[in-house]
Amino acid sequence: MKVMFVVPLVLLAAGLSACSEEKKAEAPVRPVLSMLVKPREAAAFGFAGSVQPKFSTDLGFQVLGRVVQRHVNVGDLVTKGEVLARLDATSLELAVRQAEADLASARAKLDLARVNEQRQQTLLAANATTKEQVEETVQSREAAEATVQQEQADLTKAREQLNYATLEAEFDGVVSAVSAEVGQVVTAGQTVVTIARLEARDAQVDIPDSYGQLTAIGTPFLVTLQANPEIKVKGTVRETSPQADAATRSRRTKIALDNPPESFRFASTVTATPLAPSEGHLWLPDTAIGGEDGSRYVWVVAQDGLSVQRRPVTVQPSAAGGVDVLSGLKENERVVTAGVNSLTENQPVRLSGEIAS
């Protein structure tokens, strides 16, 4: 009887095992997108921007007053020391005259104090006065000398204030903006004229935050004048905004131009194209990479095209977007380019499309 019970159990176990293997063999085949891994040069794309001065200075008067003259307009070339504008200097001239009169009065008092001191010294020698009176004349003379020094400083200050009524160019350049008109009352420090230097120019562009590797200081660019694409100059990133704009998610980047020709005028529209050097690295889109920064991997399609195997790789951001593969792959191997987080080891697949490299 025991043998009769054992045989059916064995048959049942064998049947279940066969069913399990059949189900395992019938795992669903996943369609995937893939591509052959090959080196890729940086894509010929660029960022629109404009030519801006590397150095630009806002000039204004150092005193309060009403503008009575303005000798320049936007676009005018100016030289160092050239008069740009003037204020009504009537009150400043009166202040100078008052300071001159105060200084003359102080000098006259000093002369009198010296005469009195000399007289008392003579009388003291003849025992016709006291030492106390002599000391008083000495103190009066010293006080008069201090007053003269004070009035001299006041006169110097008044004359300096009068010079502030004339606004002069501090360097050679071009007028890029005018912020005050004749008859307008301006405060001390208020911008009247903006002067841009001519010797150094930048290409100012906005680069999306996703291309953050292009905003690194020293990154080379080729800058093309849109009005004449035949005119091109090289440049390097010298400054970039530390934070992306909240609305556009881009960073304002300044590219120092290397000896730009005169045709690169201020505000001219240009296109800046990155000059990322090709080091022969294999290229993949971001969608082909799985894992975190510390452990990146790809799914390599078997030679028969029926399954995938997971393989660790080392990558770095590419200037053209996507990533450069530093290690882990060979040229012409086929890699899955979408859905990498939903695959498993030896997953059956069907190639349903291919992405061009």
Secondary structure, DSSP 8 states (H G I E B T S, - for coil): -HHHHHHHHHHHHHHHHHHHHHHHHT---EEEEEEE-EE-------EEEEEEES-EEEE--SS-EEEEEE---TT-EE-TT-EEEEE--HHHHHHHHHHHHHHHHHHHHHHHHHHHHHHHHHHHHTT-S-HHHHHHHHHHHHHHHHHHHHHHHHHHHHHHHHHTTEEE-SSSEEEEEE---TT-EE-TT---EEEE-SS-EEEEEEEEGGGGGGGSTT-EEEEEETT-TT-EEEEEEEEE-SS--TTT-EEEEEEEESS--TTS-TT-EEEEEE-------EEE-GGG-EEETTEEEEEEE-TTSSBEEEEEEEEEE-TTSSEEEEES--TT-EEE-S-GGG--TT-BEEEEEE---
